[in-house]
């Protein structure tokens, strides 16, 4: 009934607006309806262009003053993170400079050369020098960014096997993550989705006959030792996912039927990141919002929200289905001693099978 009443009200509002428009058109019937802009119209539009330019600059200044600290760029937690942040900063500065200059020229010339009787705008039918300048400058700038970006990407993704990185598989499926540690031999056993056997708790399809698979460890939480290079091997069981770890500046697609990889070295433990001043402010603001929300929930007789505490997260950065938003796994970066204690408490694959 509520829906029906809402529809009826909307219909009546639409009819009323339509009638008002018709009345307005009739009121303007005797006025000058010429579609040709006058000098007065052009002057008004010229000043409106300058007013809009001022609005753009004011809103930009306000945005920078209020949100321009870019706190995420102080939360890098991997060895290559500062390089990515530097590339981002350079790109943002260039974009800001070009946007500021081009918007000014666009609006200023619209004002300066507004239509006036007897006045003709200065123009060039052809000017090779100008065309060369505004072509070569973007070419040089973009080429520099692309080359810098490619070199950065190559350096990040070129995992040095001589450093003996910790090998971990990230297994994506709608809508959760599993992590598989390579065990004492640091070699992942063979796996195939056709070998998945839920009855035997072989949830990732490991080859039970492969010796390298026997000491593999499957977990629902990702623990990483600080300062230790990590090489992630990524698989997807169903659709295209994307393993995204924002604080580590790491992202790689997980593609069904193939293995992709990404490596990095964690540099900041979870405990240390929780003490980061920017993170402390962010967590404080989140908890203020959650406290206000909790008061409303309690007033309705519902449970209050738990207090938020920062954790690194592995997220899916591809829209992989209706529960995509909830596809995440906690990442804990800890000391080598803490990691050793945790990994020792986990069951190896051979001991987790159900006979």
N, C-alpha and C positions, 0 to 999 in steps of 0.2 A: 504493500500500500504506500509506504514511504517513497519508494522508487517511482510509482505511478504519479504521485502528487508532485514530486520533483520535476518529472518530465512535463507535466501540465504547466507548472509555473514557468519553466524555461521556454515553452512554446508561447505562452502569453507575453513573456518579456521580449521574445524575438519579434512577435507581431507588433508590439508597442514601438519598438525601435524602428521597425520598417515603416510604420505610419508616421513617426516623427521625421524620418528622412524624407518622405514624400511631402510633408508639410514644409520642410526647409527648402526643398526644390521649388515648390510653388511660390514661396516667399521671394526667391531669387529670380523668378521668371522675368521681371522687368529690368533687372540689373544687367550690366555689361558682362556677357558671358564669353567674351573674346578669349581664345586660347593663346593669343600672342602675348608674350611677356612684355611689360612696359619697363621703362628705366627705373621706375619706383620698385617694381617687382625684383629686378636684377640687383638693385642696391640693397634691398632687404635681404635677399639670398646671400649676397656678398658678406654682409655683416653677420648673418647667421652662420656662415662658414667659419668666420673668425671666432665667433662665440663658441662654436663646436670645437675648434682647435684649442681654445682656452680650457674648455671642459676636459678634453683629452689629457692635457698637461696637468691640470689640477688633480684629476682622478689618479693619474700616474704618480704624482708626488705624494698624495695621500696614501696610496697603496704601498709605496716604498717606505714611507714613514711608519706605517702600521704593520706591514707584513714583509718588508724588504730584507729582513735579516737572513732569510733562507736557512732556517735552523737545520734542515736535513743535511746541508753541506758541511756541517760540523760534526756529523754523526757517522762518518766513514769508519768502518771496522775491519777493513781488509787492507793488505799491503798495496794493492793497486787502486784502492779507493780514491786517494788524493789526486791521482792522475786523471781519473774520470771526472772528479769534481772540478779540476782545473780546466778540462776541456769544456765542461758545462758552463763554467764562469766566462770563458773566452767567447763562447757562442752567445751567451746572454748579453754580454757587453756589446758585441757587434750588432746583434738584433736590436738592442735598445738604441744604439747610435743611428743605425739606418732608419729605424721606425720614426725616431724623433725628427731627423732631417727631412725625410720624404713626406711625412705628414705636414710639416711646416710649409714646405714648398707647394704641396698640393693645395692646401687651404689658402695660402697667401696669394698664389697666382689666380685662384678662383675669385678672390676678392679684388686683386689689382686689375684684372682684365674682365671684370664684370661687364655685361652688355650695356653700352651707352650709345645713343644715336650720334653718328659722326665720328665715333672712336673705333679704331681698328687695333686689335691685339698684335703685338710683335710676334712673329713666327718665322721659322726657317723651313722652307720646303725641302731642303736637303743640306746636311752638314756632316761630312764624313768625319771630321775631327771630333765633334760632339758624340757621334755614334760610336766611334772607336773608344772614347774615354768611358762612356757609360756601359760599354760592353766589356772592356778589358779589366776594369776595376772589380766587378763581381766575379769574373773568371779567376783572377788572381786570389781573391779572398776565399772563394769556395774551394779552389784547388788546394790552398793552404790548409783549410779546415779538413778537407777530405783526406789529404795525405797524413796530417797529424792524427786524425781519427783512425785511419787504417793501421798506422804504426802502433797506436795505443792498443787497438784490438788484437793485433798480432802478438804484441808483447804479453798481453793478458792471457790469451788462449794458448800460447806456446808453453805447455807444462814441461818443466825440466824433470825428466824421469830420474836424473842422477840425485835429486833431492829426496828420493824415496817417499813420494807423497802418500798420504793415507787414502786408500781407495774405498769409496762409498758409492753404492748405487741408490739413486732416488727413483722410486717406482710410483708413477702417477696412475690413478684410476678415479673415475667418478665416485665419490667426491672426497678423496683423502689421499694422503701420502704414506708411503712406507720407505724406510731406510734400511739398506742391507750393507752391513759392514763385512769387509773381506777377511776378517779373522786373523789368526797369527801368521798365515802365509802371505797376507796382504794381496791375495789374488781372488777375485770373484769367481765363483763357480758358474758353470753354464746354466742358462735358464731359458725357458720357452713357455709362452702362455698356454700351449697345449698340454703342458705337464702340470698345470694347476690342479691340485687335488685337495679340496676343502676338507674332506673327511679325514685326511692324514695331516692336516694343518700345513700343507705345502701351498701357501697362499700366493707365492710369487712364481711358482712353476720352476723351482730349482731342479736340476738333474741330480737325482739321488745317487746315481752311479758315478758322478764326478767327484774325485777326491778333494778338489779345491772347494767344493760346495759344502763339505761336511762341517767346517768350522765357521761358515758364514753366520752372521747374526742379524736377525730381522727385528726391527724396532719401530715404534710409532712416535719416537722422539729422537731428535738429532742432536748428538753431543759431539763437540769439536774441541780438540786441545789447542790452546792459544799458541801462535807462533809456529804451528805445524802445517806445511802445505797439504792441501786436500784436493784430490781429483774426484770429481763426481761423474759417474756414468749414469745416464738417464734413459729410462724406458717409459712407455705409456701402454696401458692395457687396452684402452678403448678409443678415445678421441685425442685430438691435439690439445696438449696442455703446455704450460710454460712455467718452468721452475724459476721463481723470482724471489731473490733475497735482497731487499732494498738496501739494508745497511752494509751489505758486503759488495754492493754495486755489481751484482751478478744476476744474469738472466739467460736462460737457454730453453729453447723449445724441446718438449718431450714428444717425440713422433712415434706413432704406432708402427711397429715393424722395423725399427732401426734404433741404434744406440747413439745418443749425442753426449757430449761431455763439456765440462767447464771446471776450471780449477782456480783456487785462490788460497791465500794464507790469512786466517783470522788474526787480528792484531789487538783486539780489545775484548776482554772477557765480559760476560753478561753483568757481573757484579760491578765492574769498572764503568760500563755504559750507564748503569743505573745511577751512578754518581755524577755523570756528565751534567753540567749546569743547565744546558738547553733541554736535556731529557727530563731533568727534575722539574723544570717549569712546565713542560708538556704534560707530564704525568699528573702534576698538581692541577692543571686546568681540566684534564679529563676527569679526574676524581671530583672536582667541583660540579661538573655537569652531571656526573653519575649520582652525586649526592642529591641534587635537585630532582633528578628523575626518580630516585629512590623514595623521596618524600611523597611524590605523586602516586607511586605504586603502592606504598604502605597505606596511603589514604583510601585507596581502592581495595584494600585487603589483600594485596599481592606481595610477593617476596621482594625485598630490596636487592639492588644490584651489588655484587661483590666489588670490593675496592680493587682498582686496576693496578697492576704492577708490570713494568716494562719487561718484555721478552723479545729476543730476535724471533722472526717468523719466516718460514718458507711459505710463499703464497703461490697461487696459480694466477698467471697474468693473461690467460686466454679465457674467453667466455665459453666454458665447456659444458654448460647445462644449467638447469634451474637452481642447483645448489652451489654454483661456482663460487659465490661470495664466501662460502663457509669452508672452502678447501684450503686448509692451512695446517702447518705443523710447527711446533715450538722448536727453536734452536737454542741450545745452551753451549756457550763458549766458556771453557773452564781451564784450569791449570792442568798440566800433564798428569800430575798425581791424582787429581780429582777424576780426570778422564779414565785413567787406568783402573781406578776403583770401580767406576761405573761399568766399564766394558767387561770387567771380570765378573760382575754380578749378572750378566745377561746369558741367556741360553744359546748354545750353538745349535745350528740347524739339525744336526744329527740327533741331538738330545730333545728337540722340540717336536719331532715327528710322532704321530700317534699310530701305533702298530695295530 
